[in-house]
Amino acid sequence: MTSNVIVQIQFNGELLDIDAEHTVAQFVESQQVQGRFVIVINDELLPKSRWQDVVIHDGDRIDIVSPISGG
């Protein structure tokens, strides 16, 4: 569903305007993110199994974080 409503989010520390009703999966695809990464929304890790279901809301803080190996 296409919407004319715009929401403002913070993406990796930068303000960004996007169409409302984007799921996390749609947003990641639109940003052409590649490689291994995790999504953190409002300081909570979002499992990949939920990316299709979670809708982004106005004011959300979204960070894409690359996992770090080590010990």
Residue pairs with C-beta under 8 A, 6 or more apart in sequence:
1 21
2 19
3 19
3 20
3 21
4 19
5 19
5 20
5 21
6 17
6 18
6 19
6 20
7 17
7 18
7 19
7 20
7 56
7 57
7 58
7 59
7 60
8 15
8 16
8 17
8 58
8 59
9 15
9 16
9 18
9 56
9 58
9 59
9 60
9 61
9 62
10 16
10 60
10 61
10 62
11 31
11 62
11 63
11 64
12 62
12 63
12 64
13 63
18 27
18 30
18 56
20 58
21 55
22 30
22 55
22 56
23 51
23 52
23 53
23 54
23 55
23 56
24 39
24 41
24 46
24 50
24 51
24 52
24 54
24 56
24 62
25 51
25 52
27 56
27 62
28 39
28 51
28 64
31 64
33 64
35 66
36 66
36 67
37 64
37 65
37 66
37 67
38 45
38 46
38 64
38 65
38 67
39 45
39 46
39 48
39 51
39 62
39 63
39 64
39 65
40 46
40 62
40 63
40 64
40 65
41 54
41 56
41 60
41 61
41 62
41 63
42 60
42 61
43 61
46 54
56 62
